[in-house]
């Protein structure tokens, strides 16, 4: 196992989180159906995203960085995008950070990896 396999130090942890995400998406579709909503994002939110970037950098510099800092920064960067391709890229980053945070929670709690249940 390497540290670049997405398992965040626990074999099977990425698959477990992605399975949980898939189950949640299925539940959302069952409850709400297909939703064709406007994005609601705008470059007007860029200053808020920049403030979050600075807060994240400051927290990293002074040793107080948290998952919350990182996820908020990514979410606010997405909110500041109007271009669909760039918005998609930002949302992938949001999903990746949220996934890694879930893996960190699972690792701290000693949750068994996928296949060990």
N, C-alpha and C positions, 0 to 999 in steps of 0.2 A: 504494500500500500504506500502511496506517495501522498504528499500534501497538496498535490494539484489534481487529484481525482474527484474533487467535489464532495468528498465524504467528511471533510473537516475533522480528520483524526479518528473517526469511528466508522468502520466498514459498514456499508449499507445505509448510512444515515441519510444520504441524499435521496435514495430511492424511497425511503420511509416518508420523508417530508413531501416528496412529489406525489406519492400515493394519497397522503392526507389532503393535499391541495386538489387532486383530481376528485376525491370524494366530496369535498366542499363545493367544487364547481358543479358537480352533478346535482347536489342538493339545491344550489342556487337556481339552476335551470328548472328543476322540478317545482320550485316555489314561485319563481318570477317569470319563467319562460325566457324567450329571446328578448333582449332589451336593446333597442336602437335609440340610444340617447346621444345628445350632443356632448362633445368632449368637455366644454366649459373651461378650457385652458387658454392662457393668453400671455404674450410677452410682457404685458403690463405687470405681471407678477415677478419679473426678473429681479427687481430690487430685493424682494423678500427671499428669493433663492440665494442671492449674493450674501445676504445677512446670515442665512443658515450655513453657507459655505464657510464664512468667516468664523462663526461660532464653532463649527466642527474643527476647523484648523486650529483655533485657539485652544479648544479642549484637548486636541491631540498634542499640542505643544506643551501644555501644562499637566499632562498625564491624567486628565479627567474624562477622556473620550468614552462615550457609551454607544450602544447600539441605537439608542433613541436619537442621538445626534446624527448618526450616519443615515438612518432611515428618513428622518425629517428632511435632511439635505436632499436626498434623492427624490422624495415626493415633491418637494417645492421646486426642484429643477424640472420635474415633469409638468407641474402646474404652469410653468413659464414657457412651455413649448406649444406652438400652434401648428407647426409643420408635422403632418402625420408620421412621416418616417422618423423624425427626431423624437417625437412624442413616444412612438413605439420603443425606440432604443432606450429612452429614459424609463419607461415603464418596465422594460426587461431588467434594468438595473434595480428598480424598486423591488421587483419580485425576487431577484437574486439576493439582495440584502436581507429581505424578510425571510427568505429560505435559510440563509446562513445564520440569522438570529435564532430561528427555530431550532436549527441544528445545535447551536450553542446551548440553548435551554435544555435540549434532550441530553447533550453530553454532560452538562452540570448535574442533571437529575439522575444520571446513571441509567437512562432508558436503554434497553437493549437495542442493538442494531436490527434492521430488517432481517428476517430469517431466523432470529434468535428467540422469537416470541413463543 
